[in-house]
């Protein structure tokens, strides 16, 4: 190509000068602690959980259910931190703030390493 033109009005990422983004000045809006627990017997099957919830894939894709406002496909009740409650199988989704900076902490008290 002899000539390259940038469309800076497009909504794509732009090259920032190195060191121009100050990570120390970011305001974190949401913090989620995803606590891994060893496999346990839930509804007759051995399942592992994150924060007491074992994910159940729905029959309708999540994005499709969101776009067409299909009720009952998923719940926005994923806990921010581990709660002392019975583990369950559910389609729980994290309810975060749009375009926010989120801190996600993977907590593993087990003796084996988890590769999420």
N, C-alpha and C positions, 0 to 999 in steps of 0.2 A: 504494500500500500504506500502510495506516495504521500497521502495526507490522512491524518486521523483527527477526527473532531469529537470532543466530549460533549455529551448532552447533560449539562449540569442541572437542568430543570427536572430531570427524571428522579424518581424516589429511591435511587440506589445508593449504596455506600460510597463515600468519597474518601480519597486518600488524605489522611491527616498527617501533618508533620510529626515525626517521631517525638514522643514526649509531650505532645500538646494536650493529651487527655489525662486529667488529674484523678486517678482512681481513689486517692485518699479523701477527695471531696464529694464522693458519691453518697447520697442519702439512701440507705437501704430501707425499703418500705415494708417488705415481708421477709420473715425468717421461718423456714420450715426445717424441722429436725426429723429426718427419716430414720427411724430406729429399726434396725434389723433384728428379728428374733429367730431362734432356731425353728426348724420344722415342727409343727404340732398337728394333732389330729383335729380337723375341723370338718364337720358334717361327713365323717367317715373316710376322709382322705387326708394324707399327710401334705400339709401346705406350709410354705414359708410366708411371712408377712412383713410388711413395712408399716410401722406405726400401728400394728394390730389389724391391718386390713390386707387380705389376700385378693389380688385383682381378678375379677371375673370379666372376661371379654364379652361385650354385648353382641346381640345379633345384628344390630344396626350400628354402622360406623359412627364414632363419636362426633366427628366433624359434620357429618350429614345430619345427625340428630340436633346438633346446635344450630346449623343453618336453617333448618325447617321447623325449629322449635317443637320437636317431638318430645312429649313429656315421658318421664319414667325410664329413660334409657340410661342415664347416669345421675349421680348425686354430687353436688358441690360441697361435700361435708368431710373432705380429707382433713384430719387434724393437723394443726401447726406443730404440735409436739406430742410425744407419747402420752397416752392416757391409760389409766388403770381400768381397763374394761376387757370383756371377753373378745377374743379374736373373732373376726367374721370374714366371710367371703362377700365381696360387694364390688360394684363398679363406681368407686369413689374417685373424683377428680379434684386436683388442687385448684382452689379458687384464688388466683393471684390477681394483682392489679395490672391493668393494661399498660404496657411500655414502662414498667417499673423495674427497679433493680432489686432482685430477689437473692437472698442468701440461702443456699440449700446445704444442710449439714447431714452427711451420712454417718450415723452412729452405729457402730458394730461392737457389742460387748462380747461376742462369741470368740472362740479361739481359732476359727478359720476365717480366711479372707474371702469377702464376697466381691465378685466382679460384676457389678450392676451393668 
